[in-house]
Structures are given as structure tokens and as C-alpha cells.
Amino acid sequence: MLNWLCVLGAAAAVSAEFGLITTDDLYIIDTGASLNFTLRRVEPPDMTTISVGGIEALWYKGVEYTETTMRDSHIGSAFDWIYSDTTAVDIVAKTVGDDIIIATVTVKYMTHYYIVKKNEPRIYMGTYWTKQPDIQSQIRFLFRLNPSLFTTVPVEGDVRGNTGAIESADIFLAPNGDTVSKHYTNHRLLDWENIGAYSDDVGMFIVRGSEEYNAGGPFYRCLQAQTTSVAFELTYMLNYAQAQTEAFRKDLLAMYVFVVTDGEQPPAPTEIDYSFYKDLDLIGFVGKESRGKVTGTSITNRKAGIRYTVGLNNEQAQYWGVAESVDGSWEVVDMLPGTYKLTVFKNELEVRIIEGVVVTAGRTTTMKNINIQNDPSDSKAIFRIGDWDGSPEELRNGKLATKMHPSDQRLASWDTSPFVVGTNNDSHFPCYMWEGINHFYEVQVKLTPEQRATTRIARMGVTTSYASGRPALIVNAFTAADIAAIAQPTTRSLTTGSYRGNNQLYEFEIPPSAWFAGDEVQTLIIRVKGGGSSGYLNNAISIDAFDLLDVQPASTAAPATAEPSTFAPTAAPATKAPATRAPATAAPATSIPATPAPQTPSPATSNPVTTSPSTDSAGAMSAGVVQVLLCATAVLALVVV
């Protein structure tokens, strides 16, 4: 132990010369930019916290940043603890030309690369796998750094000095009474660019890759960092099982980079140049010249003030791009060739799906106008609580719920007073509901005789649920038909900072006989059914919006059948579970209307697709074909595979 520490200490102190040193136990790598690190070549005989292939020590400007308990940085919990059928790990490091060092770690179904460019204080990475790990159901790279050397770490995941776990040994109560956890360092994949820690004179970050290899789509959330008394655990999730809605991907090279700065923020992901990878014979690397692009001229029937995102995905990869606010034009670049499902999201809600978008290497596939056809807010409502956008953010506690436990003292009470239509605003209505905590929640409204005279549809949008949670509705003395829950992630979600599951629309038919007569207040009672345990781990739902329709929309019919396509879709179209309707059996009823803001849909247009040579690269001509799926559902649920 002493031996290599002395060697490394000397190397770090005098350093600053690019190069690779090989000892019996270690590879010692000097970037030539004051960043040095060691990789373990052989298993140490007297330690179980360090394994072959891991970064055993890391220095910057002569200061060691390794965590204080001699644990290394690596994929998973250790390279020899990824697959249950092997513990064999091989590592080989070499110099390529005059300015590249590459170390290759191989573990049966996985290959991981550490790459250094001369005079850059960075460790470029690449991870390729042909089989998902089966010891831990995720793939992550975990850097363990010394927390005492940084003044700023993600506060939501700083568990130092906590007074004990309040849930599952990973959610804690901080000394000031706030809840903290690695889970609350989450961000949507669409939004975050880097995660790290810094001080005035040093910053250490992971800058994310394209996320084409990840799962869950642009709005997926997962943990990113935890700070304990001995380690700042900087975590890059290549995929993660918690609250997951998709099958994991494989056979792709995940590219990302560890960046050291002098305290400033690192470059954006789009500013990281991986083009030099093409000369390194990395397994799974696909250069820009072998990729394609999809662009769209416009999206119509958008609502003001809401961001729209275009996602393209298949079993192999996922991509997305944000639509311009002015005209809805968009582009998605650097895509692997293949046939994709295109989804237009209103914030996080699927409002249009097009199957069979073809991407060809070196080509640009151009799509004409896309008209949004399945926005639930296009239906006129007597009242509406929340925005139909796939997110509970505008509801009570919605802006804070992803950053703390539901029991946190900073949150408003979940068990709030009834929502009175025309009096309360959206922030009064709870964004989450649990059986035993705040269900049997009342919405009070008055209706006109005309509104009571016709069968009405009450709708609730659910963004995810826990423990088979699903909404049920009671109107005065009438109980609407029960509706079965759809498949949702089975792991924790609401307590770990994620409301992102499979969007689902529940529709409840209310007959005229359910309403009280005269000028009485009508009470709609929302309860939560399911099979949870107790407290915040009881069955629960996350709510997008709740409304009472003024007219019964055509979209409550069964989903339309897509036209036959010459291209077999690579993923099944998202569908909505049909609502069950109950017969009228309640006392008569009455009230005053709440008028919704009118929505004027734009005329529907077709979606011709053309392909042209990409401005980024050259390639053979190929025609792109799309199959338009005209879904009749008002909201579309992601498919769970």
C-alpha cells in the first residue's frame, strides 16, 4: 500500500508531464494538465473495498481528492460485482500516438473505457454492454471524492449529520428538520447538463452524454449525488430501474466525461467533442457521418406559455428536441439509423403520436406540419383544476415534491380543506393523494339546471401511481363505476422525488340523477383505491388535472385503428384503458357554472415526409416513410415493457 502511495504522491507533486506509468499493481495516468489518477491492475490481497478496474486515487494540482476510506470509483459497486456468473475483470492501458491514453476494462458482457487527451483535465468515458447487470438492476459510474475539499455540493443529497433514516435507509432527516436523500438530487433527463461539486479553486463534474442509451424518455428522473461524512458520491446513471417505464437498452456505447475545472462550470454537453473516439476502435462507437437527423417545420394547436418537446424512440435508442416557441419548428440530430415512433409532448403529456419515422445515415428527414389532435384541454369544461400537461407542478406542493419527502416540514399540509370551484385556485388542490392521508377529497361546485340535465363526464389525469393506486369517484350519494389501474412502475416513486410514470386518463360517467336538485352544492369526492401498506407508502396517485366536461367529447370513444403501414412499428402505440360507465342511480341534483377558457384547435393537416442530404454529413439517398397514428384517445399512456 505504502509503495504505490509514495509513487503516486511523487508523481502528483512533480507531475504535469503527460504519460502512462505501469507498475505491478497500478496504471498511473498523468493528463499533463495537473490531473493524475491510478487504475487498479490486480486485486489487492488485503482489501475488499478496492477492485480491479477502479480509479483508486485521483489528484489535481497535487491535492488528493479520493474519498477518505480507501474506496475506489467504478461502474456499479465494483467491476467484479456486476454479473452473477463472473467475477473476472481484465484491464489493459496503452498510449495511442502522442496525445491519447486509453485504458480498457472488460467484464464478460461489458466493456468500459477511460480515455485521456493530452493537456486536458478530463477523463473521457465510454461504456458498452450486451447484457443488463443482474446483481444490481442499473448501470452507473460512481465517483467517490473527498467532500471536505468542496464548499458546494447538491444540498438535497447532503446527508451529513442526519438524525436517522425515515424511509428505506436512504431518506433521512437533516439536523434542521428537512428531509434529504440522494433521490432528491434528480433532474429530468431533458433539463440537466452536468452534476458535480465545487469550491473557489476547483470543480469536479460529470457532463452527461446524449442519453440515447438510457431509458424512460426525456422526463425521466433519477438520483445523481449523495454527500456523506466520508464521500461525495458523484453518480452518473446510464440506466436505472426506479420508477422506470421502459425496457433497458443495450449494444450502444454510452459516452460521457469527468471534467475538472478551477471552480467554474464545465462546458455544455454539446460542446464536448467525442469525434476523436473514431480512431480508437471502441466497441459500439457510431460517428456523426453514420447518423441522421429529423426536422419538423411546425407544430399547430399549441397552447401559449407551454414548452413542447418532440421525442423519437425505438427499442434501440431514444432522442428528443424542444420545439421553438414561435412556430413550433424543431430538430433532433445525431440519431442512429432506424424506424422510430415520434411523440409530441405538451410539457410531459403525449398529445400526438406518429409511427414509422425513418432515419437514414447521412440524411435529413423533414416532416411537414404536425397538428396536435389529442389535447384534453381542447374539450370545453364546466370546471378544470390544473393544466393538462402531464405534470402536477401547478397543484398544491407540486413545485417542491420532487426535491423532498412528502412528510417534509417545508410542504403545505396534504389534508387540505375542500376545493371550492370559483373560489380556490389550482394550488389549493393536492398534487398527490394517498389512501389514509388525504383521499376522500372533496370538490364542491354549483351547477345550472341545464348542466344537471345531461350525463356528464368527470376526468382525472394521473401521471403515475404507487401500489396499484387509482382514483375512484363519489358524486353526492352516487358512486361511479370502478376503473382498473393500468400498469405503472412498481418501485417507490412519489416518496423518492418522481411523479413520472405512465400518463393515464380516467373518465367517470355521472348521470343526471346523481345531482342534487335546486341550488345545493354538489360534492365530488375523490378517493384512492389500491393495495399499499400505510402512510406515504400506501396506495397513491399523482394528479395532472381534474375536470367536469361541459359536453361529452368524441375522444371518449374507443381508440381509432391506425392505417396499415408498410413499415412494422418498432414500439407498440400507446393506448388508454377504456373508462367504465355506470348506470344512473342517485338522487336528483343542481348548481352554478364555471366557464373555461375557450380552446380553438387548428385545422388538421397531413404529415408528408421528405428526406434530403444532411448538412452535417453525406450519404446515399433514401426515402423516409411515416405512418400516422390518429389516436382518438384524449391522452396517451406510455407503454410499459
GIVENWO-V946440 format. One line per field, one symbol per residue. burial: 1 if it has 24 or more other ideal C-beta (glycine too) atoms within 12 Angstrom, else 0. Layout:
BEGIN
burial->???
END
This chain:
BEGIN
burial->00010011001100100111100011111111111111111110000011111111111110111110011111111111111000001010101000011111111011111111110111111111100110000111111111101100110111100100011001110100011111111111110111111110011111111111111111111111111100111111111111111111111111111111100001001001010110010101111101111111111111100111111111111111111000011111111111111111111111111111111111111111111111111111111111111111111111011111111100110101011110010101111111111110111111100011011111111111111111111111011110101101111111111111111111111111111100001111111111010001111111111111110110110010010000101110111111100101010011111101001010000010111001011010000111111111111111110
END
